[in-house]
Amino acid sequence: MNVLLVYPRFPKSFWSFEKTLALLDRKAMLPPLGLVTVAAILPQEWKFKLVDRNVRQITEAEWAWADLVILSAMIVQKEDLLEQIREAKYRGKRVAVGGPYATALPHEVSAPGTDYLILDEGEITLPLFVEAIARGDRTGVFRAGGEKPDVTHTPIPRFDLLEFDAYAEMSVQFSRGCPFQCEFCDIIVLYGRKPRTKNPAQLLAELDYLYELGWRRSIFMVDDNFIGNKRNVKLFLKELQPWMVAHNYPFSFATEASVDLAQDQELMDLMVACNFGAVFLGIETPDEESLTFTQKFQNTRDSLSEAVHTITRSGLRVMAGFIIGFDGEKPGAGARIVKFVEQTAIPTALFSMLQALPDTALWHRLEKEGRLRSKSANINQTTLMNFVPTRPLADIAREYVEAFWELYEPSRFLDRAYRHYLILGEATYPKKGKGAKKPLNWKSLRALLIICWRQGVRRQTRWQFWRNLWNMYQHNPGGVSSYLSVCAQIEHFLEYRQIVRDEIEAQVAEFLEAEAKVQPEVKVLAS
């Protein structure tokens, strides 16, 4: 069986970083971990080829070679996913689809002629699919029936199928699930509220394999809440630390975590000792009423700003997510988010309008209240809310665009990055002065020269850039390389904030025009 694994394209988004990636001649931030895990679970006598369409096109020779095409995607990738299903069917190929988008909205994924829907978690449903193939079944829908797999039996992903040079970072996964109950979150729908973890030896084996394959750069732990099971993550980190020492610190790590990380100094110290450099926090909003309403109670127990400072002072660069549009939200939410980000000096702040994702508690509540504007959803930053909010949609959109524009004004971004790294300085690099210094290759040197030219010569922020860089060299020399990599993000955000403004304002204009047409009809009916 010749299996072509296809990962659809992402649209331009907050995390796509095209212009930043181009500096290092990379094509994508992260590889499709789900598909290389699928390849490891399927029969190993099958033959596999993987094409990530964020990296390159599928060749006609690859289409011709395939007996079966397997695709996986998130909701944000749906446009290209549906297009690739149609391309495969046009060539007479059998098509199987799985992943978060298919699991959430199977009717949308089946529409272009999908033969097999492999839903939920693959450790359970892929063996059912293999049995169906062996029987000669030409179609099928495979579900887990509410069962969650024991991930300690998940095999090492087929990292060998990836084109390593195309990616800025590698992906591994330690856990699935999150113990919290945020109303808008689809992670607890997909993976449950009981975090399941791999065992330390299992994940170290994955790192061994990556090391053998020659990977020597950053690794992102894609867990939606890395610290969901604190006991198990500490056991893992205690075994990871000597592994890192023995291998001369070949990787740096980043991950996602809940803000209660700030309450556990031992855990933060273990992460820093294992060369974790950054953590993404779901802060959402500084408005406590909104946090309570959306059941994100873990963010209301302590000061959010103090939590950010505590994590930063421990040596972890903070990235954070923010959302506007919660029910009961008071005017000025966008400005309050900007103020919070500035006060806490968070350089990279993901900002979106709230979306009701399929099958979440928010989705079901809004459906019951008759407030869903669309049965579909998208988590891109260029999409209006898919439900009727409790304050005017146009006002929320205006605040959103204005706040996004302010957050990524170049001088503000550079100032936040500089202040953040000054806080990191004393905390991080005395502890981290370890591992062999990696040689400066041509790609890195070229990227450095381009950043210095664009930000240190061409832009109006040039004096700020050089002043900050000199001060960084004086006060935090070990962090200069990482600091410059964060500064490089503005190459992406300068373009992307304009995309956000243009697309959101166009959608608002269409929405207001449609509303204006409806109002006279409502008045006529009322009279």
N, C-alpha and C positions, 0 to 999 in steps of 0.2 A: 504494500500500500504506500503510494507516494502522497505525502500530506504537505500541502502548502499552507503555512501559518501566515496570516495577514493581519497587520496592525494598522488601522485606519489613521488618516491624517487628523491632527488637531487644527482647529482654526487658530488665528492669532488670538492669544489670550494673555492674561497676567503672567503666566508661568512659561510662555513659549520662548521668550528671550532670543528671538532670531538674531538681532543685531549684536547682542552680547556674545552669543555662541559663535557668530561669524568671526569674532576676534581671535578665537582659538581654533578655527576651522572645524568646529563640531556642528553636527546637524540637528541634534535633539538633546534635551536635558537628561531624560531617563529612558531606559529600554523597556520593552513590554514584558515585565516580570511574569504576568499572568500566563502569557503564551509559552514562555520557556518552561514554566511549571507544568502546563498542559502537556508539552512535549515529553516531559519526564514521567508523567503519569500514564500516558498512552503506551501501547506495546512497543518495546524498544527494537523489535524486528521491523517495524514500520520505518520508512525513510522520511526525513523532515527537511524542509527548507523554510526559512523565515524571512519575510520581507516586511520591514517597518516603513510604511509609506511616508513617515516623517523624515526618513533618511534617503530613500530612493523609490523609483517607480518599479512596478512588477514588469518583468520582461515577458515577451510572448513565449519564449522558451520555457519560462517557469510556469506560465499558465498551461502550456501543452504537456509539461511533465506531470502535473498534478492529477491524481485520481480523486482527491478530496481536498476541499478548501475549508479551513477552520479560521474563523474570525472572532475577535474579542474586542470590546470597546466600552468606554464610559459614555454617558449621555452626551457629553460635550462633543464627542466624535461621531455623532449619529449621521450627519450628512454624508461623510465619506464612507462610513460603514455601509449604508444603504446603497450607495453607488457601487461599491466593490462587490456586494452581493449580486447586483444586476449584471456587473461585468462577468462574474463567474458563471452565472446562469446563462448569459449570452453565449458563453463558450462551452456550454453543456456539462458543467461541473456540478458534482454534488456539493452542497454547502451546509456547513454546521456553524452555528453561532452561539457564543456564550458570553459571560461577563456581566458587569453591573447593569448595562443598558438593556440587554436582552432579558435579564432577570426582572428588572423593574417594569419594562414595557414590552412584553413578548409579542403582543399583537402588532406593534410597529415594526419589529424586526422580522416577523414572518411575512409581512406584506409583499416584499419583492420576490418571494419564491423560495425562502429558506427551507431546506429539507429537514434539518435536525436542529432543535433548540435544546442546548445543553445548559440548563439553568442552575441557579444556586451554586454551591461550592463543588468544584470539579472532582475532589477526592471521592465524593459519593456518586455524582452523576456521570462522570466520564466512564467508569466501568460499565454502567448501564448502557451507555452509548456503544461501547466496544462490543458488548453482547448483542446488541441490535444489528450492528454491522456484520457480525459473525453469522447471524440468522439470515442475513440478506434483506433486512428491512430497508426500504427506500426512504422512509420518513420516520419521525418520532419526536416526542417531547419528553425530556428527562428531568425530573424534579426530585429534590431530596426529601420532600414530605415533612419539612420542619426539622429534620435531623441535621446536626452540626458535626463535621468530621473532627477526629482527633488529629491535629496537625503534627503530632510527633511522628506520624507515619508518612508525612509528605516527603517525597524524594527530593534529592538535590536538583534544582532547576538545570535545564540544559543551556547553561551559559555559553557553551561552545557554539551555539547557533547564532550568536550575536556578532555584529560588526563593531568591535570594541572602540575603534578609532572614531566612530560616529557620535559617541555619547560623552557628555560632560561629566555625568555621574553614573554609578552603577546602582542597582536596586537589590535589596534583600528584605525578607519579611520575618520578623520574630513572632508576632502575635496577630490575632484577629479578634475583633469585638471591642466593646467599650462598656464600662459599668454604669455610665451616666444615662440620662433620659431626655436629652435635649429634643424639644418638640420637632424641630426642623431637620434633624439629622437622619440620613438614610443608612448610616453605617450600622446602627443597632438593628435596623430592619434587615439588612443584608447578612450581617455576621453575628448578631445577638449581643446581649448585655453581659454575657459571661466571657471575659477574655480568655482565649485559648492560646497557649504559647508552645513553641518548639522547645526542645530541651537544649541545654548549652552545647553538648557535643554535636548535635545535629546542625546547629547554625555555624559552629566552628568548622565543620566539614564543608559547608558552603563557602566559607571564607578561604579555606585551604584550596578549594577548587578554583576560585577566582585568582588566588595567588599563583597557582600553578599555570593558569592561562595567561598570566602576565599583567593582570590589573594592578595598578599602583596609585590610583587616584581616589577621589571621594566616593563614599557609599552612602546612599540614602536608605535608612530603615523606613520602609513605606507604611509601617503600622499607623493606623489612624489615631491610636493613643498608645505609644510605646510603654507607658508606665501604668497601663490599666491593671496589670497584675504586678504590683511592686515587688512582692516576694520573689517571683520567678525572674523578673528582670534584674534584680540585684544578684541572684545566683548566676545568671548569665554573665553579667559584667565582671564578677569576681573571677570567672574563668577566661573571659576575653582579655583582661588586663595582662596576665602573663603571656598569653598568645601574642599580643601586640609587642611586648618586650622582646620575645624570642624571635619575632619576624622583623624587628627594627622599625616598628610603626609604619607599615606599608600603606595604610589607609587612614583617612579621616572620615568621621561619621556625622550625619545630621539625621534628624527625625522629627516626629510630631508628638506633642504631649499636652495633657491638660494642665491648667495653671497651678493645680495643687502640687506640681513638681517643686514649687518654691517652698513648700512646707517640709521637704525632705532633703536636708543638707547632705546626708550620707549618699543618697542617690545621685545628687548633682556632682558630688566629688568623684564618685565612681565613673560617671559619664565623662568628666573632664580627664580623668586618669586614663580612660580608654580612647582618648583622642576624639571625643565628640566635640564638634566645634559650633554647632548651631541647632536650635530647636524651634519648631513652629508651634505657636500657641493659638488656640481658638478663643480669642478674647471677645469678639463679636461686637460689644458696645460697652462704654463706660456707664450707661444708664441702668441702674440696678433694677428699676421697675420692669424694664424690658427683659432683662435677664431672668427675673423671677417669672414673668408671664410665659416665657418660652421654656421654662423649666431647666434653665442652665444654672442650677443652684450652686454648683461647685465654684462658680465665678463670683458669688455674692458673700462668701464666708470671710474673705480677707480683702484688704486693699489691693486692687488690680495693679495700680501703679507700683506699689511696694513689691508685689510679686515679680513684676518685670525687672525691677532693679535688683532684687535678690538673685534671680536667675542669672542676670548679666554679671553681677559682681562675683558670681561663682565660676565664671569663665565660659559661659555659653552665649553665643550671639543669638538674640531673639528676633525671630520673624513672627508675624501675627496676622490673624484674619479678623476682619471687621465687616459687619452687616448693617445695612440701613433698611427700615421698613417694617419693623416689628409692630404688632398690634398695640395700640395705646401709646405709641411713641409720640413725644412732644416735638414741636417744630425746633429746628436747629440741631438735629441729631448729627448731621454731617459735620457741622462746625465743632461739635463736642468731640467727635472722633478725631478730627484733625488736631485739636488741642491736646487730647490724650497722647496721640502719637508723638507730637512735638515734645511734650513734657517728659515722656519716657524714652525719647531718642531712639525709637524703633526705626531702623532704616527701611526695611522691606515690609510694607503693610498691605496685605491683600484686602481689597475693598470691593464689596459687591452689594447689589440689591437682593433682598430676601427672595428666594424661590421656594415654592411648595413642591418638594420632590415626591415622586410617586410612592404611595404606601406608607409615608411617614405619618406620625400623629398629626402634624400640621395639615397635611394633605387631607386626611380623613375629617378633621374638624372643619376645614374650609369647605369641603364638599358638602358636608351636612348643613352648613350655613348658607349654601348656594353662592359662595364667593369665588370659586375657581373661574378664572378667565380662560384657561386652557387646560386640557387634559394631558398635555405634554409639559415638558419642563426643560430648562437649560441652565447650566451653572456657569456660563460664561459671563464676563463682566460687561458685555455689550447688549444685554437683553433686559427688557422691562420685566417687572414682576408679573407672574402668571396668575395673580389673584387680586381681588379688590381690597386694598388696604384700608385702614381706619382713618387715614388722612389723605388728602388729594394726591393721586399718583404723580401728577405733574410737579407738585411741590417736592415730593421725595426725590424724583428724578433730577430736579434742578439742584437740590442740596447734594446729591450724589456726584453729579458732574463737577460742581464747584469744588467739592472736597477732594475728589480724585485729582483735579487739576492742581490744587494747592499742595497735596501730598507729594506730587512728583515735579514740582517746580525745582529746577536743578540746584539752586543755591540752598533751598531748604533740605533737599535730599542729601547733598554733600555735607551739610552741617550736622544732620542727624547721624549720618554714618560716622563722621569724625567724633562726635560726642560719645556715641555708642562704643567705639573702639578705645577711647580713652578710659572708659569704665572697665572695659575688658582687660586693658593692658596689664595692670598689676596682678589681677586675679588669674589670668590665663597663662601667660608665657613663662613666668618663673616655674610654674608647675609642669608646663608642656615642653620645656626645652629638651626635647628628646628626639631620637631617631636621626637617621642620616639626612643631611640636607640634600634635597633633590636638585640635580643640575638644572640650570636655566637653559631649556632647549629653544630652538628657533621659534616654535609656535608661541611659547610664553614670552620670549623677547619681542616678537612682532606685536603681540597683544599689548604689551607694556608700552611700546613706542606709539602705537595708535592711540591708546588712552591718553598718554602724555600730550600728543599732538592735538587731539580733539578737545580735551578738557583743560589742558595747560597752555594752549596757544589760541585756538580758534574761538572758544566760548568766552562769554562775559564773566564767567565764574573762574577764569584762569588764575587770578591772584588768590582767590579762596582755595583753589585746588592745590597750588604750590605751598601756600602757608600751612594748610592742614597736613600735607604730606611731610613737610619738614618737621612739624611738631610731632607727627606720628613717629618719625624716625628717631626723634629725641626721647619720646616718652614710652613708645611701644614698638621698638624695632622689629620684634618677632611677629608683630601683627600686620606689617606693611603689605605683604603679599595678599593676605586675606582681605585687608581693607581695600586695596586696589580692585580686587575682584568684585567687591560690593559696589564700589564707585562705578564700575563698568556697567552695572545694571541700568544706569540712567540712559545709556545708549538705547535700550529697549523702551524705557518708560516715556522718553520724550516723544517717540512716535505713537506709543500705545495710548497715552492719555488723549491725544488728538482723535484717535480712532474711537475711544470711549465717548468723547464729546460729540463727535459727528453722528455716530450710530444711535446714541440715546436721544439726542435732540431730534433726529429724524423720526424715530419711533414715537416720541412724545407728540410731535406735530401731527402724525397720522392718527394717534389716539384722540387728540383734541378735536381734530376734524371729524372723526367718526362720532364722538360725543355730541358735537354741534349738530350733526344730522339727526341724531336720535332725539334730542331735546324737543324740537317742534312736533315730532310724531307723538311723544309722550303727552305734550300739552293738548294736542288734538284729541287723543284718547281720553284724557282726563275731563275735557269739556263735553 
